[in-house]
Each structure stands twice: as C-alpha cells, then as structure tokens.
Amino acid sequence: VRAYLELARLQARSKETPAALATLAKAREIAPNSEDVLSAYAQLALASRQTLPAVLTLVPLARMYPSVAQYQYLLGVGLMAIGDMPMTRRWSSDLQS
C-alpha cells in the first residue's frame, strides 16, 4: 500500500491525475479503510473536480475519524460543490451535537 501511495504522489506531482487516481484505487482494493489511502484519494479527487467520488470517500473517512477537522471541512466543500446544501447543513449540525 505504501508503494502505491508513493507512486500516486509521484504521478500527481507529474500532473498524471488519472493515473494517480487509478493507483489509489488499487491501494483502496488492498486497504479499503486506510486513512492515508482514503485521504489521498479524496483530496486528489476534489482537486481534479471529481466531486462525487471525493464525497463518497470523505463520508466514511469523516465518520471513522470525526476528530480530524480537515475531513469534515473537505466533506463540506464537496457537498457544497455538488449543490447539496441541505446535506451540508445536516452534516454540520450532526457534528455540533
């Protein structure tokens, strides 16, 4: 998994986003609950404007690691980008409870 993560970082730096996402997808097959893999995939998907895959990755990530503010923030950004303001508000109020 570490090798896939490093390869994906190199691909992303070389502006090979589709290849980096494919590499991270392979890493997700091996370690579907890895925080590093899920975070890297979600961030790269958001950066490449693939909002729905990013949100679908961020939802479980934010639930597994509720104390990591970055995941909550990125999820909110993703939800707003797809136009789901009601879900953004609900997610935000769930966090405050």
C-alpha positions in Angstrom: 0.0 0.0 0.0 2.9 2.4 0.8 4.4 1.8 -2.6 1.0 2.6 -4.3 0.7 5.8 -2.2 4.2 6.9 -3.1 3.6 6.1 -6.8 0.4 8.1 -6.7 2.2 11.1 -5.2 4.8 11.0 -7.9 2.1 10.7 -10.6 0.1 13.6 -9.1 3.3 15.8 -9.0 3.8 14.9 -12.7 0.3 16.1 -13.4 -0.8 12.5 -14.3 -4.0 12.7 -12.3 -5.9 9.9 -14.0 -3.0 7.5 -13.4 -2.7 8.7 -9.8 -6.4 8.1 -9.1 -6.1 4.6 -10.7 -3.1 3.8 -8.5 -5.0 5.0 -5.4 -8.0 2.9 -6.5 -5.7 -0.2 -6.4 -4.5 0.8 -3.0 -8.1 1.1 -1.8 -8.7 -2.5 -3.0 -5.9 -3.7 -0.7 -6.6 -1.4 2.2 -10.2 -0.1 1.9 -10.2 1.5 5.4 -6.7 3.0 5.3 -6.8 6.6 6.5 -3.8 7.5 4.3 -5.3 5.9 1.2 -8.8 7.4 1.7 -7.4 10.8 2.4 -5.1 10.9 -0.6 -7.9 9.7 -2.9 -10.4 12.2 -1.6 -8.0 15.1 -1.8 -6.9 14.2 -5.3 -10.4 13.7 -6.5 -11.5 17.1 -5.1 -8.5 18.8 -6.7 -9.3 17.2 -10.1 -13.0 18.3 -9.7 -14.3 14.7 -9.4 -16.5 15.8 -6.6 -18.9 12.9 -6.2 -16.1 10.3 -5.8 -14.4 12.6 -3.4 -17.6 13.0 -1.3 -18.3 9.2 -1.4 -14.8 8.7 0.0 -15.0 11.5 2.6 -18.3 10.4 4.2 -16.8 7.2 5.7 -13.5 8.9 6.3 -15.2 11.7 8.3 -17.2 9.1 10.3 -14.2 7.0 11.1 -12.1 10.0 12.1 -14.5 12.6 13.5 -11.8 14.5 15.3 -9.9 15.3 12.1 -11.3 18.7 11.1 -9.8 18.6 7.7 -12.0 15.7 6.7 -15.1 17.5 7.9 -14.1 20.6 6.0 -13.3 18.8 2.8 -16.6 16.9 3.0 -18.5 20.2 3.4 -16.6 21.7 0.4 -17.5 18.6 -1.6 -21.2 18.7 -0.6 -21.4 22.3 -1.5 -19.7 21.7 -4.8 -22.3 19.2 -5.8 -25.0 21.5 -4.6 -26.3 19.5 -1.7 -26.7 22.4 0.8 -29.4 20.6 2.9 -27.0 17.7 3.5 -24.2 20.1 4.2 -26.3 21.8 6.9 -27.4 18.4 8.3 -23.8 17.1 8.4 -22.7 20.4 10.1 -25.4 20.2 12.8 -24.6 16.5 13.4 -21.0 17.5 14.2 -22.1 20.1 16.6 -24.3 17.7 18.6 
